[in-house]
Amino acid sequence: MPETKKPKKDGDLLPVMGIAVAVALGALYLASSGRAVPVDESLWMRSHGEALERAQVEGKLVFMDVYADWCGPCRRMDANTFTNARVRERLDDFVPLKIDADVEVDVARRYNAQYLPSLYVLDGSGKVLAQASGFMGARDLLRFLDAVEIGDVRR
């Protein structure tokens, strides 16, 4: 006699649903943490030489972020700090420059960017006026930039 299947009860689906939710959350975590956060290209220059030229022409300082796609704190700054409205407004006072340490190796070496992210404020000739390394939230970055403006930065 053929065996008949019993209809499943709602409680029988809970373990399957739990596994599906766990797999979906894990995939979401890997997707968000394993990739670089899209960067607003309209804010950043990518050429060191062109940024220095622009700084000279406009009479501004350069704010340079040396990063790498694999760097977790760099991705956090892209996702949280550089998307902050006050930070974006403040960076209008500078020539913002992003340098990928894995691509622009010569620039990263020139500034001795040993830890990522490495953040620099440069004059139009490329001279370092201030530098910091590691993750900075919006408030700390704003304080750093304000200290540069008033000349109270310690390297």
C-alpha positions as CSV (number, residue, x, y, z in Angstrom):
1,M,0.0,0.0,0.0
2,P,1.5,3.4,-1.0
3,E,2.5,5.6,1.9
4,T,0.5,8.9,2.1
5,K,2.2,12.1,3.2
6,K,0.8,14.0,6.0
7,P,0.2,17.7,5.5
8,K,2.8,19.8,7.2
9,K,2.0,21.9,10.2
10,D,3.0,25.5,10.5
11,G,5.5,24.5,13.2
12,D,7.3,22.1,10.9
13,L,8.4,25.1,8.7
14,L,10.0,27.1,11.4
15,P,13.4,25.4,11.3
16,V,13.5,25.7,7.5
17,M,12.5,29.4,7.7
18,G,15.1,30.0,10.4
19,I,17.8,28.5,8.2
20,A,16.7,30.6,5.2
21,V,16.8,33.8,7.3
22,A,20.2,33.0,8.6
23,V,21.5,32.3,5.1
24,A,20.0,35.6,3.8
25,L,21.5,37.6,6.7
26,G,24.9,36.0,6.2
27,A,24.8,36.8,2.4
28,L,23.8,40.4,3.2
29,Y,26.7,40.7,5.7
30,L,29.3,39.3,3.3
31,A,28.0,41.5,0.5
32,S,28.2,44.6,2.6
33,S,31.5,44.0,4.3
34,G,33.4,42.4,1.5
35,R,33.1,45.2,-1.1
36,A,34.2,48.7,-1.2
37,V,31.4,51.2,-0.6
38,P,30.6,53.2,-3.7
39,V,32.2,56.5,-3.5
40,D,30.7,59.8,-4.7
41,E,33.1,60.5,-7.5
42,S,31.8,64.0,-7.9
43,L,33.4,64.9,-4.6
44,W,36.9,63.4,-5.1
45,M,39.8,64.0,-7.4
46,R,41.9,60.9,-8.2
47,S,45.1,62.5,-9.6
48,H,47.7,63.7,-7.1
49,G,49.3,66.1,-9.6
50,E,46.0,67.5,-10.8
51,A,44.8,68.0,-7.2
52,L,48.0,70.0,-6.4
53,E,47.6,72.1,-9.5
54,R,43.9,72.8,-8.6
55,A,44.9,73.7,-5.0
56,Q,47.4,76.3,-6.3
57,V,44.9,77.8,-8.8
58,E,42.1,78.0,-6.2
59,G,44.2,78.9,-3.2
60,K,43.0,75.9,-1.3
61,L,44.7,73.1,0.7
62,V,44.4,69.4,-0.4
63,F,42.7,66.9,1.8
64,M,44.1,63.5,0.8
65,D,42.6,60.1,1.9
66,V,45.0,57.2,1.2
67,Y,42.9,54.0,1.3
68,A,42.6,50.5,0.0
69,D,39.5,48.6,-1.1
70,W,40.3,45.7,1.3
71,C,40.7,48.1,4.3
72,G,37.7,47.9,6.7
73,P,38.2,51.2,8.4
74,C,38.5,52.9,5.0
75,R,35.2,51.4,3.9
76,R,33.6,52.6,7.2
77,M,34.8,56.1,6.5
78,D,33.4,56.0,2.9
79,A,30.1,54.7,4.3
80,N,29.7,56.9,7.4
81,T,32.2,59.8,7.6
82,F,32.4,61.0,4.0
83,T,28.7,60.7,3.5
84,N,28.0,63.0,6.4
85,A,26.5,66.3,5.2
86,R,28.6,68.5,7.5
87,V,31.8,66.7,6.4
88,R,30.9,67.0,2.7
89,E,30.2,70.7,3.2
90,R,33.5,71.2,5.0
91,L,35.5,69.4,2.3
92,D,34.3,72.1,-0.1
93,D,37.0,74.3,1.6
94,F,39.6,71.8,0.3
95,V,40.6,70.0,-2.8
96,P,39.5,66.4,-1.8
97,L,41.8,63.7,-3.2
98,K,41.4,59.9,-2.9
99,I,44.5,57.8,-3.5
100,D,44.2,54.0,-3.7
101,A,47.4,52.7,-2.0
102,D,47.4,49.5,-4.0
103,V,47.2,51.4,-7.3
104,E,49.1,54.7,-6.6
105,V,51.9,53.0,-4.8
106,D,54.4,55.8,-5.5
107,V,52.1,58.4,-3.9
108,A,51.5,56.2,-0.9
109,R,55.2,55.7,-0.4
110,R,56.0,59.4,-0.9
111,Y,53.8,60.2,2.1
112,N,54.8,57.1,4.1
113,A,51.2,55.9,4.3
114,Q,52.0,52.8,6.5
115,Y,48.5,52.6,8.1
116,L,45.2,52.9,6.4
117,P,43.3,55.0,6.1
118,S,46.0,57.7,6.1
119,L,44.6,61.3,6.0
120,Y,46.7,64.3,5.0
121,V,46.3,68.0,4.5
122,L,48.8,69.2,1.9
123,D,49.6,72.7,0.6
124,G,49.7,73.3,-3.2
125,S,53.3,72.1,-3.4
126,G,52.5,68.7,-1.7
127,K,54.0,69.6,1.6
128,V,52.3,67.8,4.5
129,L,50.7,70.3,6.9
130,A,48.9,67.7,9.0
131,Q,48.3,64.0,9.0
132,A,46.4,61.3,10.9
133,S,45.9,57.6,10.5
134,G,43.0,55.3,11.3
135,F,39.2,55.6,11.3
136,M,37.7,58.9,12.1
137,G,34.0,59.5,12.5
138,A,32.5,62.7,11.3
139,R,32.9,64.7,14.5
140,D,36.6,63.8,14.8
141,L,37.3,64.5,11.1
142,L,35.6,67.9,11.4
143,R,37.8,68.7,14.5
144,F,40.9,67.6,12.6
145,L,40.0,69.9,9.7
146,D,39.2,72.8,12.0
147,A,42.5,72.4,13.8
148,V,44.3,72.6,10.4
149,E,42.5,75.8,9.6
150,I,43.6,77.5,12.8
151,G,47.1,76.0,12.7
152,D,46.7,73.9,15.8
153,V,47.5,70.5,14.4
154,R,50.0,68.2,15.9
155,R,51.4,65.4,13.7
